[in-house]
Every structure is written in C-alpha cells, then in structure tokens.
Amino acid sequence: MLAVAVALVLGPACGDANQAVSGSTGGTVTVTLSAAGCGYEGPSQMRSGRLLVHVRNETTDRVWLGLTPIKAGHTYADLVAYLDQERARELEKKPPLGPPDWGVPTSTMSRPESGPLDLDWAVSAGNYAFACGRHGTDAAGADLELGVWAAGPFVVS
C-alpha cells in the first residue's frame, strides 16, 4: 500500500525534497500532519520563487507530502474530492486510481520519523495545494494507509 500511495503523491518528481532553490523567497508556509489530517498555515497568495515549507509531523507515523499544481479547469475542491475518493478506496482495500493528470505533484518528500522538517522548493505562477498522507503498519507488520488529504490552497503570481 505504501508504494501505491507514494506513486499517487510523488509522481515523477521523487527525490527533490531538499533541493536548494536560488532566488527570492516567494512565501513561507507550514504544513502540519496530525491524526486528523493535514493542515495548511500560510498566505493565500504569494510571488513566484522560493517556497519555504515548514513540515510538522505530530504523529509517530511515516508521512509524505507533495506540492501539487492544480491545472486550469480544476480547483482545490476538485483535489479535495479526488483525495477523499482515493482515501476511501484505500480504506476499502480497492486499487488506487493514481494521480489525476490535472494535479500531479512536482516536488515531494517522504519521511519515516516524526518531528519538524524544513523544505526549500521552487514555485512558478499557478494554483497550488499540498497532497499529504500518513502510513503505519498493521499487527502483521504490513503497510497500512492511514489517510490522504489536501491542504491549502494558494495562488502564485
């Protein structure tokens, strides 16, 4: 299941979580993962450039986070609905749908431990949100999806 959720959220940009970005800071945000879901604290609009992301994992679970541009013709509400559907499929042990073509994350991170983490990602003009999720293990030690959520949104100009 972890591989499925990672494929959903990480998309083609896996491994660039700590990529240093040159240029001016467009904004600073905080994304908090908790037992209840994923929360966003930050501006609703910012300039293009560096996006400083403070990640707080308030659980003891493995977490992942994906910066998700939302293509024209779709909205944050579409992403929320899509991830709600994906979470329901996981909980029902159905195969995931994978990322929507209109919302594939461009920058991602996956972290096995709790605690804070600071990320430095680049953003250009567009509409964005975060896709985030938690994983644990069941009694037999197998991966267990604990949830996938959307957080945001924000507009970059």
Buried (B, 14 or more C-beta within 10 A) or exposed (E): BBEBBBEBBBBEBBEBBEEEBEEEEBBBBBBBBEEEBBBBEBEEEBBBBBBBBBBBBBBEBBBBBBBBBBBEEBEBEBBBEBBEEBBEBBEEEEEBEEBBEBBBBBBBBBBEEBEEBEBBBBBEEBBBBBBBBBBBEEEEEEBBBBBBBBBBBBBBE
